[in-house]
Amino acid sequence: MNLVVDIGNSRTKFSLFSKGKVIITVPVSELLPEHIILLKNEHPLLNKAILSSVREYPDSLKETLQNNFDTFLELNHQTLLPVENMYLSKETLGNDRIAAAVGANNLYRNTNLLVIDAGTALTYDFVNDKNQYLGGNIAPGLEMRFKSLHYFTGKLPLVEAQSQNKLYGSTTEEAILAGVQNGFIYEVDKTIEMFNVFYGNLKVIITGGNANFFDKELKKPFFVHSNLVAQGLNSILEYNENK
């Protein structure tokens, strides 16, 4: 069994995998060493672990993983990957981005893939049908757009995302909702359209906390995979174990 730890910008998730299948995924405010020990006691077959983080975390967590697992891998730009990484500045590539790309490629090999992660940031990552990761785009996420309007203006209120189907607003709150959310959808729609122009037979996969926001909103068909990053990390762990 494998333990996958994903420390993101906003939250931490850990997942347990058995024979390539996710058994459980749990979001936590912070993963502590005692949580690792508890998991080991509850699952004696848990013997491999991978850690991915996009921010600082306590040394004690890494030490606990190193000391309690037969195999421990910390994802970084030098880690061997089951895709060919063509990114020019590999050391600056976010772990979550490459993990999501690997997860998508593991599901759909030899396919042009656009992976959209709608989380704290809105990221687009492209893997071609030669199983090469070419790169992508980074833009502000949905909540970040609402917060920027509030924090960088004098009077605009802080508005939260909610269901709305208006082309424009008749109040300031409605105008912000329509502007931010419609713009968010238009941007994603246009990006998918342009990738389709340059790369045929494109498969679009959406993940992240706001993935369900696009339900029935986008013109092109897409697939939602909520555990794509964890799937990718597990694939990276297994790939390195077999090398």
C-alpha positions in Angstrom: 0.0 0.0 0.0 1.1 3.5 -0.8 0.7 6.8 1.1 0.4 9.9 -1.0 0.8 13.3 0.7 -0.1 16.4 -1.2 0.5 19.8 0.5 -1.1 22.4 -1.6 -1.4 26.2 -1.4 -4.7 26.1 0.6 -5.0 22.6 2.1 -3.3 19.3 2.7 -4.6 16.0 1.5 -3.4 12.4 2.0 -4.5 9.4 0.1 -4.0 5.7 0.5 -3.6 3.5 -2.6 -3.7 -0.2 -3.0 -2.7 -1.8 -6.4 -3.1 1.5 -8.2 -6.6 2.2 -6.8 -7.3 5.0 -4.3 -8.9 3.6 -1.1 -9.4 6.9 0.8 -8.6 10.6 0.4 -8.7 12.9 3.5 -8.2 16.7 3.6 -6.7 18.0 6.8 -5.6 21.4 8.0 -2.2 20.0 8.8 -0.7 16.5 8.6 1.3 15.8 11.7 3.9 13.0 12.5 1.5 11.4 14.9 -1.1 11.1 12.1 1.5 9.1 10.1 2.2 6.8 13.0 -1.6 6.2 13.4 -1.9 5.4 9.7 0.9 2.9 9.9 -0.6 1.2 12.9 -4.0 1.0 11.2 -2.6 -0.2 7.9 0.3 -2.6 8.4 0.8 -3.1 4.7 1.5 0.6 4.2 5.2 0.6 3.2 5.7 3.2 0.4 5.2 7.0 0.6 5.5 10.0 -1.6 5.4 13.7 -0.5 4.6 16.7 -2.7 4.5 20.2 -1.4 4.2 23.6 -2.9 5.0 25.4 0.4 7.2 24.9 3.5 6.4 22.1 6.0 8.0 20.9 9.2 11.1 18.8 9.0 9.6 16.4 11.5 7.0 15.3 8.9 9.7 14.4 6.4 11.8 12.6 9.1 8.8 10.5 10.2 8.1 9.5 6.6 11.8 8.6 6.0 12.0 6.5 9.2 8.7 4.6 8.9 8.5 3.6 5.3 10.6 1.1 3.2 10.4 3.5 0.3 10.0 7.3 0.7 10.1 9.8 -2.2 10.0 13.6 -2.0 8.9 15.0 -5.4 11.3 17.6 -6.8 12.5 18.7 -10.3 15.0 15.9 -10.4 12.5 13.1 -9.7 12.1 10.6 -12.6 8.8 10.9 -14.3 6.7 8.5 -16.5 6.3 11.4 -19.0 9.1 13.3 -20.8 9.3 16.7 -19.2 10.0 19.3 -21.8 9.6 22.3 -19.5 12.6 24.7 -19.7 12.7 25.7 -16.1 12.0 22.4 -14.4 13.1 23.7 -11.0 10.3 26.3 -11.0 7.5 23.9 -12.1 4.9 23.4 -9.4 4.7 19.8 -8.1 0.9 19.9 -8.3 1.1 20.9 -12.0 3.4 18.1 -13.1 1.6 15.6 -10.8 -1.8 16.4 -12.4 -0.3 16.1 -15.9 1.2 12.7 -15.0 -2.2 11.6 -13.5 -4.0 12.5 -16.7 -1.4 10.8 -18.8 -1.7 7.7 -16.7 -5.4 7.6 -17.5 -5.1 8.5 -21.2 -1.8 7.5 -22.7 -0.8 8.6 -26.2 -3.5 11.3 -26.2 -3.4 15.1 -26.4 -4.4 16.3 -23.0 -5.3 19.7 -21.6 -5.3 19.5 -17.8 -7.1 22.4 -16.1 -6.7 22.7 -12.3 -9.2 25.1 -10.9 -7.8 25.7 -7.4 -6.2 28.7 -5.7 -4.7 29.4 -9.1 -6.2 28.4 -12.5 -3.6 26.4 -14.3 -3.5 24.8 -17.7 -1.0 22.0 -18.5 -0.6 20.2 -21.8 0.7 16.7 -22.5 0.9 15.7 -26.2 0.1 12.3 -27.8 3.8 11.5 -27.5 3.5 11.5 -23.7 5.6 14.7 -23.5 4.8 17.4 -21.0 5.2 20.7 -22.9 4.1 23.3 -20.4 1.0 25.4 -19.7 -0.5 28.6 -18.4 -1.0 30.1 -14.9 -3.9 32.5 -14.1 -5.7 33.8 -10.9 -8.2 31.3 -9.5 -11.8 32.2 -8.9 -11.6 33.3 -5.2 -8.4 35.2 -6.0 -10.3 37.3 -8.6 -13.1 38.2 -6.2 -10.5 39.1 -3.5 -8.4 41.2 -5.8 -11.5 43.4 -6.7 -12.1 43.9 -3.0 -8.6 44.5 -1.8 -7.4 46.7 -4.7 -10.3 49.0 -4.8 -11.8 51.4 -2.3 -15.5 50.4 -2.2 -16.1 47.2 -4.0 -17.4 44.5 -1.6 -15.9 41.0 -1.2 -18.3 38.7 -3.1 -18.3 34.9 -2.9 -18.9 32.6 -5.9 -22.5 31.5 -6.3 -24.9 30.2 -9.0 -25.8 33.0 -11.4 -26.9 33.0 -15.1 -26.9 36.7 -15.9 -25.1 38.4 -18.7 -24.7 41.5 -16.6 -25.6 42.7 -13.1 -28.2 45.2 -12.0 -26.4 45.8 -8.6 -22.7 46.1 -7.8 -22.7 42.6 -6.2 -24.4 41.1 -9.3 -22.0 43.0 -11.6 -19.0 41.5 -9.8 -20.6 38.0 -9.9 -21.3 38.3 -13.6 -17.9 39.9 -14.4 -15.8 37.4 -12.5 -17.7 34.2 -13.1 -18.5 34.8 -16.8 -15.0 36.0 -17.4 -13.7 32.8 -15.7 -15.8 30.6 -18.0 -15.0 32.6 -21.1 -11.3 32.3 -20.4 -11.4 28.6 -20.0 -13.7 28.1 -23.1 -11.4 30.2 -25.3 -8.3 28.4 -24.0 -9.8 25.0 -24.8 -10.8 26.3 -28.2 -7.3 27.5 -29.1 -5.7 24.2 -27.9 -8.2 22.4 -30.1 -7.1 24.5 -33.1 -3.4 23.6 -32.7 -3.8 20.0 -31.4 -6.5 17.7 -32.7 -8.3 15.0 -30.7 -7.9 17.0 -27.5 -9.1 15.5 -24.3 -9.9 18.0 -21.5 -9.6 17.0 -17.9 -10.6 19.4 -15.0 -9.5 19.0 -11.4 -9.2 21.1 -8.3 -11.6 22.6 -5.7 -13.6 24.5 -8.3 -13.8 21.8 -10.9 -17.6 21.4 -10.5 -18.1 25.1 -11.1 -17.8 24.3 -14.9 -20.6 21.8 -14.9 -22.9 22.6 -17.9 -21.0 25.9 -18.4 -18.4 25.0 -21.0 -19.0 24.4 -24.7 -16.6 21.6 -25.2 -16.9 18.2 -23.4 -14.6 17.6 -20.5 -13.9 15.0 -17.7 -13.7 15.9 -14.0 -11.2 13.9 -11.9 -11.1 15.1 -8.3 -8.1 13.1 -7.3 -5.9 13.7 -10.4 -2.9 15.1 -8.4 -2.9 12.1 -6.0 -3.3 9.7 -8.9 -0.2 11.3 -10.6 1.8 11.2 -7.4 1.0 7.5 -6.9 2.1 6.9 -10.5 5.4 8.7 -10.0 6.0 6.7 -6.8 5.4 3.4 -8.6 7.5 4.4 -11.6 10.5 5.2 -9.4 10.0 2.0 -7.4 10.2 0.0 -10.5 13.3 1.8 -11.8 
